Each structure stands twice: as structure tokens, then as C-alpha cells.
Amino acid sequence: MATTTYNIPEAIKAQDWYCKTKILPRFAPGNGICWSCHQNIYSEKGRTRTGYDTQGISVESAAGQLITSCPFCNRSYCD
């Protein structure tokens, strides 16, 4: 079973690394705070707009995929 780690500073660094190594634009907020719902996208827990608990973006996910939207409010960072 894969380990899931939630660490905000490490996830920010992981997304920076991913974007630099893949030569991709960085869409995720630099400090991790969504400018729409004001939650940290790299937090272990957050709430959707309808009030449901959900998980944020783990260090492993940040290191392996381009983040283009908030996992809590689904706000796109690409537009």
C-alpha cells in the first residue's frame, strides 16, 4: 500500500520541482492558498463548497502531476 504524506512546505517544493523538470508552467498558488476558497490546497483535510470533507493534494501527488485546480472548490488556475 502506498504511503500518502501531507506536508505543505514539502508539497510546494515538490510541485516546483515537477514543473521545473517537466518544463511546465506553474499554475498552483505559490503559497498553496487557493485565491477562491482561501484553503490550503496541500492540507490533508478541507471542505467543498457544499460542506463535505475532502482531502487536499499530497506530497506524492504534487511531485507527480501538474496541479491546475483547487481540490476543494474546483477553481481552475489555468484561466
PDB file of N, CA, C and O in Angstrom:
ATOM      1  N   MET A   1       0.839  -1.176   0.000  1.00  0.00           N
ATOM      2  CA  MET A   1       0.000   0.000   0.000  1.00  0.00           C
ATOM      3  C   MET A   1       0.888   1.244   0.000  1.00  0.00           C
ATOM      4  O   MET A   1       1.854   1.322   0.759  1.00  0.00           O
ATOM      5  N   ALA A   2       0.564   2.200  -0.839  1.00  0.00           N
ATOM      6  CA  ALA A   2       1.362   3.419  -0.969  1.00  0.00           C
ATOM      7  C   ALA A   2       1.132   4.344   0.224  1.00  0.00           C
ATOM      8  O   ALA A   2       0.035   4.417   0.779  1.00  0.00           O
ATOM      9  N   THR A   3       2.180   5.034   0.592  1.00  0.00           N
ATOM     10  CA  THR A   3       2.102   5.994   1.684  1.00  0.00           C
ATOM     11  C   THR A   3       1.673   7.348   1.135  1.00  0.00           C
ATOM     12  O   THR A   3       2.145   7.777   0.082  1.00  0.00           O
ATOM     13  N   THR A   4       0.785   8.013   1.848  1.00  0.00           N
ATOM     14  CA  THR A   4       0.351   9.350   1.472  1.00  0.00           C
ATOM     15  C   THR A   4       0.818  10.318   2.543  1.00  0.00           C
ATOM     16  O   THR A   4       0.494  10.163   3.721  1.00  0.00           O
ATOM     17  N   THR A   5       1.584  11.322   2.123  1.00  0.00           N
ATOM     18  CA  THR A   5       2.151  12.292   3.046  1.00  0.00           C
ATOM     19  C   THR A   5       1.560  13.665   2.773  1.00  0.00           C
ATOM     20  O   THR A   5       1.507  14.109   1.626  1.00  0.00           O
ATOM     21  N   TYR A   6       1.119  14.333   3.824  1.00  0.00           N
ATOM     22  CA  TYR A   6       0.626  15.700   3.707  1.00  0.00           C
ATOM     23  C   TYR A   6       1.558  16.604   4.490  1.00  0.00           C
ATOM     24  O   TYR A   6       1.597  16.560   5.719  1.00  0.00           O
ATOM     25  N   ASN A   7       2.307  17.423   3.772  1.00  0.00           N
ATOM     26  CA  ASN A   7       3.254  18.355   4.364  1.00  0.00           C
ATOM     27  C   ASN A   7       3.281  19.556   3.423  1.00  0.00           C
ATOM     28  O   ASN A   7       3.789  19.458   2.305  1.00  0.00           O
ATOM     29  N   ILE A   8       2.746  20.669   3.862  1.00  0.00           N
ATOM     30  CA  ILE A   8       2.555  21.823   2.982  1.00  0.00           C
ATOM     31  C   ILE A   8       3.857  22.322   2.357  1.00  0.00           C
ATOM     32  O   ILE A   8       3.919  22.450   1.134  1.00  0.00           O
ATOM     33  N   PRO A   9       4.912  22.614   3.150  1.00  0.00           N
ATOM     34  CA  PRO A   9       6.153  23.100   2.519  1.00  0.00           C
ATOM     35  C   PRO A   9       6.770  22.090   1.546  1.00  0.00           C
ATOM     36  O   PRO A   9       7.286  22.470   0.495  1.00  0.00           O
ATOM     37  N   GLU A  10       6.715  20.813   1.900  1.00  0.00           N
ATOM     38  CA  GLU A  10       7.272  19.780   1.019  1.00  0.00           C
ATOM     39  C   GLU A  10       6.459  19.640  -0.269  1.00  0.00           C
ATOM     40  O   GLU A  10       7.028  19.421  -1.339  1.00  0.00           O
ATOM     41  N   ALA A  11       5.144  19.764  -0.174  1.00  0.00           N
ATOM     42  CA  ALA A  11       4.295  19.667  -1.367  1.00  0.00           C
ATOM     43  C   ALA A  11       4.530  20.851  -2.302  1.00  0.00           C
ATOM     44  O   ALA A  11       4.531  20.685  -3.522  1.00  0.00           O
ATOM     45  N   ILE A  12       4.729  22.039  -1.742  1.00  0.00           N
ATOM     46  CA  ILE A  12       5.032  23.216  -2.564  1.00  0.00           C
ATOM     47  C   ILE A  12       6.345  22.998  -3.304  1.00  0.00           C
ATOM     48  O   ILE A  12       6.442  23.267  -4.501  1.00  0.00           O
ATOM     49  N   LYS A  13       7.358  22.509  -2.586  1.00  0.00           N
ATOM     50  CA  LYS A  13       8.656  22.220  -3.215  1.00  0.00           C
ATOM     51  C   LYS A  13       8.516  21.141  -4.284  1.00  0.00           C
ATOM     52  O   LYS A  13       9.134  21.230  -5.345  1.00  0.00           O
ATOM     53  N   ALA A  14       7.705  20.123  -4.005  1.00  0.00           N
ATOM     54  CA  ALA A  14       7.514  19.025  -4.956  1.00  0.00           C
ATOM     55  C   ALA A  14       6.861  19.519  -6.243  1.00  0.00           C
ATOM     56  O   ALA A  14       7.254  19.098  -7.331  1.00  0.00           O
ATOM     57  N   GLN A  15       5.869  20.408  -6.137  1.00  0.00           N
ATOM     58  CA  GLN A  15       5.224  20.939  -7.333  1.00  0.00           C
ATOM     59  C   GLN A  15       6.193  21.834  -8.114  1.00  0.00           C
ATOM     60  O   GLN A  15       6.211  21.797  -9.344  1.00  0.00           O
ATOM     61  N   ASP A  16       6.992  22.633  -7.410  1.00  0.00           N
ATOM     62  CA  ASP A  16       8.020  23.443  -8.080  1.00  0.00           C
ATOM     63  C   ASP A  16       8.979  22.549  -8.857  1.00  0.00           C
ATOM     64  O   ASP A  16       9.293  22.815 -10.017  1.00  0.00           O
ATOM     65  N   TRP A  17       9.439  21.483  -8.200  1.00  0.00           N
ATOM     66  CA  TRP A  17      10.370  20.546  -8.828  1.00  0.00           C
ATOM     67  C   TRP A  17       9.738  19.905 -10.063  1.00  0.00           C
ATOM     68  O   TRP A  17      10.371  19.821 -11.115  1.00  0.00           O
ATOM     69  N   TYR A  18       8.496  19.457  -9.934  1.00  0.00           N
ATOM     70  CA  TYR A  18       7.809  18.806 -11.050  1.00  0.00           C
ATOM     71  C   TYR A  18       7.710  19.749 -12.256  1.00  0.00           C
ATOM     72  O   TYR A  18       7.999  19.357 -13.387  1.00  0.00           O
ATOM     73  N   CYS A  19       7.305  20.978 -12.003  1.00  0.00           N
ATOM     74  CA  CYS A  19       7.157  21.941 -13.099  1.00  0.00           C
ATOM     75  C   CYS A  19       8.499  22.270 -13.751  1.00  0.00           C
ATOM     76  O   CYS A  19       8.584  22.409 -14.971  1.00  0.00           O
ATOM     77  N   LYS A  20       9.537  22.392 -12.940  1.00  0.00           N
ATOM     78  CA  LYS A  20      10.863  22.700 -13.492  1.00  0.00           C
ATOM     79  C   LYS A  20      11.420  21.538 -14.306  1.00  0.00           C
ATOM     80  O   LYS A  20      11.967  21.751 -15.388  1.00  0.00           O
ATOM     81  N   THR A  21      11.289  20.319 -13.804  1.00  0.00           N
ATOM     82  CA  THR A  21      11.862  19.172 -14.518  1.00  0.00           C
ATOM     83  C   THR A  21      11.084  18.822 -15.784  1.00  0.00           C
ATOM     84  O   THR A  21      11.664  18.324 -16.748  1.00  0.00           O
ATOM     85  N   LYS A  22       9.785  19.077 -15.789  1.00  0.00           N
ATOM     86  CA  LYS A  22       8.956  18.776 -16.964  1.00  0.00           C
ATOM     87  C   LYS A  22       8.815  19.985 -17.893  1.00  0.00           C
ATOM     88  O   LYS A  22       8.179  19.902 -18.944  1.00  0.00           O
ATOM     89  N   ILE A  23       9.416  21.107 -17.491  1.00  0.00           N
ATOM     90  CA  ILE A  23       9.337  22.368 -18.228  1.00  0.00           C
ATOM     91  C   ILE A  23       7.868  22.744 -18.482  1.00  0.00           C
ATOM     92  O   ILE A  23       7.436  22.925 -19.621  1.00  0.00           O
ATOM     93  N   LEU A  24       7.133  22.851 -17.392  1.00  0.00           N
ATOM     94  CA  LEU A  24       5.713  23.185 -17.435  1.00  0.00           C
ATOM     95  C   LEU A  24       5.461  24.482 -16.671  1.00  0.00           C
ATOM     96  O   LEU A  24       6.220  24.826 -15.765  1.00  0.00           O
ATOM     97  N   PRO A  25       4.399  25.203 -17.031  1.00  0.00           N
ATOM     98  CA  PRO A  25       4.051  26.396 -16.250  1.00  0.00           C
ATOM     99  C   PRO A  25       3.516  25.981 -14.889  1.00  0.00           C
ATOM    100  O   PRO A  25       2.935  24.907 -14.739  1.00  0.00           O
ATOM    101  N   ARG A  26       3.715  26.832 -13.915  1.00  0.00           N
ATOM    102  CA  ARG A  26       3.228  26.536 -12.568  1.00  0.00           C
ATOM    103  C   ARG A  26       1.917  27.278 -12.375  1.00  0.00           C
ATOM    104  O   ARG A  26       1.901  28.508 -12.315  1.00  0.00           O
ATOM    105  N   PHE A  27       0.820  26.543 -12.279  1.00  0.00           N
ATOM    106  CA  PHE A  27      -0.493  27.145 -12.105  1.00  0.00           C
ATOM    107  C   PHE A  27      -0.903  27.249 -10.637  1.00  0.00           C
ATOM    108  O   PHE A  27      -1.633  28.169 -10.268  1.00  0.00           O
ATOM    109  N   ALA A  28      -0.454  26.336  -9.809  1.00  0.00           N
ATOM    110  CA  ALA A  28      -0.846  26.313  -8.394  1.00  0.00           C
ATOM    111  C   ALA A  28      -0.322  27.557  -7.681  1.00  0.00           C
ATOM    112  O   ALA A  28       0.762  28.040  -8.006  1.00  0.00           O
ATOM    113  N   PRO A  29      -1.077  28.084  -6.710  1.00  0.00           N
ATOM    114  CA  PRO A  29      -0.610  29.248  -5.958  1.00  0.00           C
ATOM    115  C   PRO A  29       0.722  28.954  -5.262  1.00  0.00           C
ATOM    116  O   PRO A  29       0.924  27.860  -4.735  1.00  0.00           O
ATOM    117  N   GLY A  30       1.610  29.919  -5.264  1.00  0.00           N
ATOM    118  CA  GLY A  30       2.941  29.740  -4.691  1.00  0.00           C
ATOM    119  C   GLY A  30       2.952  29.395  -3.218  1.00  0.00           C
ATOM    120  O   GLY A  30       3.836  28.672  -2.757  1.00  0.00           O
ATOM    121  N   ASN A  31       1.978  29.904  -2.466  1.00  0.00           N
ATOM    122  CA  ASN A  31       1.909  29.606  -1.035  1.00  0.00           C
ATOM    123  C   ASN A  31       0.921  28.489  -0.720  1.00  0.00           C
ATOM    124  O   ASN A  31       0.768  28.099   0.438  1.00  0.00           O
ATOM    125  N   GLY A  32       0.256  27.976  -1.743  1.00  0.00           N
ATOM    126  CA  GLY A  32      -0.694  26.885  -1.556  1.00  0.00           C
ATOM    127  C   GLY A  32      -2.106  27.318  -1.214  1.00  0.00           C
ATOM    128  O   GLY A  32      -3.011  26.485  -1.169  1.00  0.00           O
ATOM    129  N   ILE A  33      -2.312  28.607  -0.970  1.00  0.00           N
ATOM    130  CA  ILE A  33      -3.639  29.101  -0.591  1.00  0.00           C
ATOM    131  C   ILE A  33      -4.449  29.412  -1.850  1.00  0.00           C
ATOM    132  O   ILE A  33      -4.048  30.232  -2.677  1.00  0.00           O
ATOM    133  N   CYS A  34      -5.582  28.749  -1.975  1.00  0.00           N
ATOM    134  CA  CYS A  34      -6.475  28.993  -3.111  1.00  0.00           C
ATOM    135  C   CYS A  34      -7.045  30.405  -3.002  1.00  0.00           C
ATOM    136  O   CYS A  34      -7.537  30.801  -1.946  1.00  0.00           O
ATOM    137  N   TRP A  35      -6.976  31.163  -4.099  1.00  0.00           N
ATOM    138  CA  TRP A  35      -7.475  32.530  -4.044  1.00  0.00           C
ATOM    139  C   TRP A  35      -8.987  32.606  -4.172  1.00  0.00           C
ATOM    140  O   TRP A  35      -9.558  33.694  -4.092  1.00  0.00           O
ATOM    141  N   SER A  36      -9.643  31.474  -4.369  1.00  0.00           N
ATOM    142  CA  SER A  36     -11.097  31.458  -4.437  1.00  0.00           C
ATOM    143  C   SER A  36     -11.728  31.069  -3.092  1.00  0.00           C
ATOM    144  O   SER A  36     -12.580  31.793  -2.576  1.00  0.00           O
ATOM    145  N   CYS A  37     -11.312  29.931  -2.526  1.00  0.00           N
ATOM    146  CA  CYS A  37     -11.920  29.463  -1.266  1.00  0.00           C
ATOM    147  C   CYS A  37     -11.030  29.709  -0.043  1.00  0.00           C
ATOM    148  O   CYS A  37     -11.462  29.485   1.088  1.00  0.00           O
ATOM    149  N   HIS A  38      -9.801  30.165  -0.258  1.00  0.00           N
ATOM    150  CA  HIS A  38      -8.858  30.521   0.812  1.00  0.00           C
ATOM    151  C   HIS A  38      -8.431  29.350   1.691  1.00  0.00           C
ATOM    152  O   HIS A  38      -8.050  29.549   2.845  1.00  0.00           O
ATOM    153  N   GLN A  39      -8.491  28.140   1.162  1.00  0.00           N
ATOM    154  CA  GLN A  39      -7.981  26.965   1.865  1.00  0.00           C
ATOM    155  C   GLN A  39      -6.637  26.591   1.251  1.00  0.00           C
ATOM    156  O   GLN A  39      -6.368  26.897   0.090  1.00  0.00           O
ATOM    157  N   ASN A  40      -5.802  25.932   2.034  1.00  0.00           N
ATOM    158  CA  ASN A  40      -4.519  25.491   1.506  1.00  0.00           C
ATOM    159  C   ASN A  40      -4.725  24.192   0.737  1.00  0.00           C
ATOM    160  O   ASN A  40      -5.182  23.198   1.302  1.00  0.00           O
ATOM    161  N   ILE A  41      -4.391  24.199  -0.539  1.00  0.00           N
ATOM    162  CA  ILE A  41      -4.643  23.038  -1.398  1.00  0.00           C
ATOM    163  C   ILE A  41      -3.811  21.827  -1.008  1.00  0.00           C
ATOM    164  O   ILE A  41      -4.134  20.703  -1.392  1.00  0.00           O
ATOM    165  N   TYR A  42      -2.741  22.045  -0.246  1.00  0.00           N
ATOM    166  CA  TYR A  42      -1.872  20.945   0.178  1.00  0.00           C
ATOM    167  C   TYR A  42      -2.211  20.434   1.587  1.00  0.00           C
ATOM    168  O   TYR A  42      -1.496  19.588   2.123  1.00  0.00           O
ATOM    169  N   SER A  43      -3.289  20.937   2.185  1.00  0.00           N
ATOM    170  CA  SER A  43      -3.718  20.468   3.503  1.00  0.00           C
ATOM    171  C   SER A  43      -4.303  19.067   3.405  1.00  0.00           C
ATOM    172  O   SER A  43      -4.854  18.676   2.376  1.00  0.00           O
ATOM    173  N   GLU A  44      -4.173  18.330   4.485  1.00  0.00           N
ATOM    174  CA  GLU A  44      -4.714  16.969   4.488  1.00  0.00           C
ATOM    175  C   GLU A  44      -6.230  16.973   4.384  1.00  0.00           C
ATOM    176  O   GLU A  44      -6.812  16.131   3.700  1.00  0.00           O
ATOM    177  N   LYS A  45      -6.866  17.913   5.057  1.00  0.00           N
ATOM    178  CA  LYS A  45      -8.325  17.964   5.061  1.00  0.00           C
ATOM    179  C   LYS A  45      -8.812  19.357   4.704  1.00  0.00           C
ATOM    180  O   LYS A  45      -8.187  20.363   5.037  1.00  0.00           O
ATOM    181  N   GLY A  46      -9.936  19.385   4.022  1.00  0.00           N
ATOM    182  CA  GLY A  46     -10.578  20.635   3.659  1.00  0.00           C
ATOM    183  C   GLY A  46     -12.053  20.378   3.423  1.00  0.00           C
ATOM    184  O   GLY A  46     -12.539  19.259   3.592  1.00  0.00           O
ATOM    185  N   ARG A  47     -12.762  21.432   3.027  1.00  0.00           N
ATOM    186  CA  ARG A  47     -14.198  21.311   2.796  1.00  0.00           C
ATOM    187  C   ARG A  47     -14.555  21.795   1.400  1.00  0.00           C
ATOM    188  O   ARG A  47     -14.006  22.776   0.897  1.00  0.00           O
ATOM    189  N   THR A  48     -15.484  21.082   0.796  1.00  0.00           N
ATOM    190  CA  THR A  48     -16.001  21.508  -0.503  1.00  0.00           C
ATOM    191  C   THR A  48     -16.968  22.662  -0.273  1.00  0.00           C
ATOM    192  O   THR A  48     -17.297  22.987   0.868  1.00  0.00           O
ATOM    193  N   ARG A  49     -17.418  23.273  -1.350  1.00  0.00           N
ATOM    194  CA  ARG A  49     -18.376  24.383  -1.220  1.00  0.00           C
ATOM    195  C   ARG A  49     -19.707  23.926  -0.630  1.00  0.00           C
ATOM    196  O   ARG A  49     -20.443  24.728  -0.054  1.00  0.00           O
ATOM    197  N   THR A  50     -20.013  22.647  -0.771  1.00  0.00           N
ATOM    198  CA  THR A  50     -21.260  22.117  -0.220  1.00  0.00           C
ATOM    199  C   THR A  50     -21.096  21.587   1.197  1.00  0.00           C
ATOM    200  O   THR A  50     -22.043  21.052   1.774  1.00  0.00           O
ATOM    201  N   GLY A  51     -19.888  21.733   1.766  1.00  0.00           N
ATOM    202  CA  GLY A  51     -19.666  21.373   3.159  1.00  0.00           C
ATOM    203  C   GLY A  51     -19.131  19.987   3.426  1.00  0.00           C
ATOM    204  O   GLY A  51     -18.980  19.599   4.584  1.00  0.00           O
ATOM    205  N   TYR A  52     -18.840  19.230   2.384  1.00  0.00           N
ATOM    206  CA  TYR A  52     -18.307  17.881   2.578  1.00  0.00           C
ATOM    207  C   TYR A  52     -16.807  17.924   2.840  1.00  0.00           C
ATOM    208  O   TYR A  52     -16.087  18.733   2.256  1.00  0.00           O
ATOM    209  N   ASP A  53     -16.347  17.046   3.725  1.00  0.00           N
ATOM    210  CA  ASP A  53     -14.911  16.917   3.978  1.00  0.00           C
ATOM    211  C   ASP A  53     -14.259  16.207   2.802  1.00  0.00           C
ATOM    212  O   ASP A  53     -14.818  15.260   2.249  1.00  0.00           O
ATOM    213  N   THR A  54     -13.084  16.667   2.427  1.00  0.00           N
ATOM    214  CA  THR A  54     -12.329  16.037   1.348  1.00  0.00           C
ATOM    215  C   THR A  54     -10.843  16.231   1.599  1.00  0.00           C
ATOM    216  O   THR A  54     -10.454  17.019   2.460  1.00  0.00           O
ATOM    217  N   GLN A  55     -10.020  15.521   0.856  1.00  0.00           N
ATOM    218  CA  GLN A  55      -8.577  15.595   1.046  1.00  0.00           C
ATOM    219  C   GLN A  55      -7.947  16.553   0.054  1.00  0.00           C
ATOM    220  O   GLN A  55      -8.432  16.751  -1.060  1.00  0.00           O
ATOM    221  N   GLY A  56      -6.843  17.143   0.502  1.00  0.00           N
ATOM    222  CA  GLY A  56      -6.083  18.031  -0.361  1.00  0.00           C
ATOM    223  C   GLY A  56      -5.081  17.250  -1.195  1.00  0.00           C
ATOM    224  O   GLY A  56      -5.224  16.043  -1.390  1.00  0.00           O
ATOM    225  N   ILE A  57      -4.071  17.946  -1.681  1.00  0.00           N
ATOM    226  CA  ILE A  57      -3.063  17.359  -2.564  1.00  0.00           C
ATOM    227  C   ILE A  57      -1.864  16.925  -1.736  1.00  0.00           C
ATOM    228  O   ILE A  57      -1.277  17.729  -1.012  1.00  0.00           O
ATOM    229  N   SER A  58      -1.507  15.668  -1.843  1.00  0.00           N
ATOM    230  CA  SER A  58      -0.390  15.117  -1.074  1.00  0.00           C
ATOM    231  C   SER A  58       0.947  15.479  -1.718  1.00  0.00           C
ATOM    232  O   SER A  58       0.996  15.948  -2.855  1.00  0.00           O
ATOM    233  N   VAL A  59       2.016  15.257  -0.981  1.00  0.00           N
ATOM    234  CA  VAL A  59       3.368  15.475  -1.499  1.00  0.00           C
ATOM    235  C   VAL A  59       3.596  14.594  -2.726  1.00  0.00           C
ATOM    236  O   VAL A  59       4.171  15.039  -3.719  1.00  0.00           O
ATOM    237  N   GLU A  60       3.149  13.361  -2.654  1.00  0.00           N
ATOM    238  CA  GLU A  60       3.327  12.422  -3.761  1.00  0.00           C
ATOM    239  C   GLU A  60       2.588  12.887  -5.019  1.00  0.00           C
ATOM    240  O   GLU A  60       3.118  12.784  -6.125  1.00  0.00           O
ATOM    241  N   SER A  61       1.384  13.390  -4.851  1.00  0.00           N
ATOM    242  CA  SER A  61       0.626  13.896  -5.999  1.00  0.00           C
ATOM    243  C   SER A  61       1.269  15.150  -6.576  1.00  0.00           C
ATOM    244  O   SER A  61       1.342  15.314  -7.794  1.00  0.00           O
ATOM    245  N   ALA A  62       1.733  16.030  -5.702  1.00  0.00           N
ATOM    246  CA  ALA A  62       2.380  17.264  -6.157  1.00  0.00           C
ATOM    247  C   ALA A  62       3.662  16.975  -6.924  1.00  0.00           C
ATOM    248  O   ALA A  62       4.037  17.728  -7.822  1.00  0.00           O
ATOM    249  N   ALA A  63       4.333  15.884  -6.569  1.00  0.00           N
ATOM    250  CA  ALA A  63       5.583  15.513  -7.244  1.00  0.00           C
ATOM    251  C   ALA A  63       5.343  14.748  -8.542  1.00  0.00           C
ATOM    252  O   ALA A  63       6.285  14.511  -9.298  1.00  0.00           O
ATOM    253  N   GLY A  64       4.102  14.359  -8.812  1.00  0.00           N
ATOM    254  CA  GLY A  64       3.849  13.508  -9.966  1.00  0.00           C
ATOM    255  C   GLY A  64       2.827  14.000 -10.967  1.00  0.00           C
ATOM    256  O   GLY A  64       2.561  13.322 -11.959  1.00  0.00           O
ATOM    257  N   GLN A  65       2.241  15.178 -10.725  1.00  0.00           N
ATOM    258  CA  GLN A  65       1.254  15.682 -11.676  1.00  0.00           C
ATOM    259  C   GLN A  65       1.184  17.201 -11.615  1.00  0.00           C
ATOM    260  O   GLN A  65       1.506  17.807 -10.593  1.00  0.00           O
ATOM    261  N   LEU A  66       0.763  17.803 -12.707  1.00  0.00           N
ATOM    262  CA  LEU A  66       0.602  19.246 -12.776  1.00  0.00           C
ATOM    263  C   LEU A  66      -0.708  19.630 -12.097  1.00  0.00           C
ATOM    264  O   LEU A  66      -1.773  19.130 -12.460  1.00  0.00           O
ATOM    265  N   ILE A  67      -0.627  20.506 -11.126  1.00  0.00           N
ATOM    266  CA  ILE A  67      -1.818  20.943 -10.397  1.00  0.00           C
ATOM    267  C   ILE A  67      -2.420  22.130 -11.140  1.00  0.00           C
ATOM    268  O   ILE A  67      -1.761  23.150 -11.343  1.00  0.00           O
ATOM    269  N   THR A  68      -3.675  21.983 -11.540  1.00  0.00           N
ATOM    270  CA  THR A  68      -4.339  23.028 -12.317  1.00  0.00           C
ATOM    271  C   THR A  68      -5.612  23.557 -11.668  1.00  0.00           C
ATOM    272  O   THR A  68      -6.231  24.486 -12.186  1.00  0.00           O
ATOM    273  N   SER A  69      -6.012  22.968 -10.527  1.00  0.00           N
ATOM    274  CA  SER A  69      -7.232  23.439  -9.877  1.00  0.00           C
ATOM    275  C   SER A  69      -7.219  23.100  -8.390  1.00  0.00           C
ATOM    276  O   SER A  69      -6.423  22.285  -7.924  1.00  0.00           O
ATOM    277  N   CYS A  70      -8.106  23.737  -7.674  1.00  0.00           N
ATOM    278  CA  CYS A  70      -8.243  23.513  -6.233  1.00  0.00           C
ATOM    279  C   CYS A  70      -9.023  22.220  -5.986  1.00  0.00           C
ATOM    280  O   CYS A  70     -10.070  22.005  -6.597  1.00  0.00           O
ATOM    281  N   PRO A  71      -8.524  21.358  -5.095  1.00  0.00           N
ATOM    282  CA  PRO A  71      -9.245  20.114  -4.808  1.00  0.00           C
ATOM    283  C   PRO A  71     -10.500  20.330  -3.963  1.00  0.00           C
ATOM    284  O   PRO A  71     -11.313  19.417  -3.816  1.00  0.00           O
ATOM    285  N   PHE A  72     -10.660  21.524  -3.413  1.00  0.00           N
ATOM    286  CA  PHE A  72     -11.795  21.794  -2.532  1.00  0.00           C
ATOM    287  C   PHE A  72     -12.935  22.518  -3.259  1.00  0.00           C
ATOM    288  O   PHE A  72     -14.088  22.095  -3.177  1.00  0.00           O
ATOM    289  N   CYS A  73     -12.615  23.607  -3.969  1.00  0.00           N
ATOM    290  CA  CYS A  73     -13.669  24.369  -4.650  1.00  0.00           C
ATOM    291  C   CYS A  73     -13.660  24.158  -6.160  1.00  0.00           C
ATOM    292  O   CYS A  73     -14.535  24.661  -6.865  1.00  0.00           O
ATOM    293  N   ASN A  74     -12.668  23.412  -6.660  1.00  0.00           N
ATOM    294  CA  ASN A  74     -12.526  23.101  -8.086  1.00  0.00           C
ATOM    295  C   ASN A  74     -12.255  24.319  -8.964  1.00  0.00           C
ATOM    296  O   ASN A  74     -12.458  24.262 -10.177  1.00  0.00           O
ATOM    297  N   ARG A  75     -11.803  25.404  -8.373  1.00  0.00           N
ATOM    298  CA  ARG A  75     -11.451  26.601  -9.139  1.00  0.00           C
ATOM    299  C   ARG A  75     -10.254  26.295 -10.021  1.00  0.00           C
ATOM    300  O   ARG A  75      -9.233  25.800  -9.545  1.00  0.00           O
ATOM    301  N   SER A  76     -10.382  26.590 -11.303  1.00  0.00           N
ATOM    302  CA  SER A  76      -9.282  26.369 -12.239  1.00  0.00           C
ATOM    303  C   SER A  76      -8.259  27.485 -12.077  1.00  0.00           C
ATOM    304  O   SER A  76      -8.619  28.652 -11.926  1.00  0.00           O
ATOM    305  N   TYR A  77      -6.982  27.118 -12.110  1.00  0.00           N
ATOM    306  CA  TYR A  77      -5.905  28.105 -12.049  1.00  0.00           C
ATOM    307  C   TYR A  77      -5.368  28.417 -13.440  1.00  0.00           C
ATOM    308  O   TYR A  77      -4.408  29.176 -13.578  1.00  0.00           O
ATOM    309  N   CYS A  78      -5.970  27.847 -14.459  1.00  0.00           N
ATOM    310  CA  CYS A  78      -5.474  27.996 -15.830  1.00  0.00           C
ATOM    311  C   CYS A  78      -6.088  29.175 -16.573  1.00  0.00           C
ATOM    312  O   CYS A  78      -5.590  29.555 -17.633  1.00  0.00           O
ATOM    313  N   ASP A  79      -7.142  29.755 -16.049  1.00  0.00           N
ATOM    314  CA  ASP A  79      -7.791  30.841 -16.789  1.00  0.00           C
ATOM    315  C   ASP A  79      -7.629  32.181 -16.135  1.00  0.00           C
ATOM    316  O   ASP A  79      -8.125  33.183 -16.650  1.00  0.00           O
TER     317      ASP A  79
END
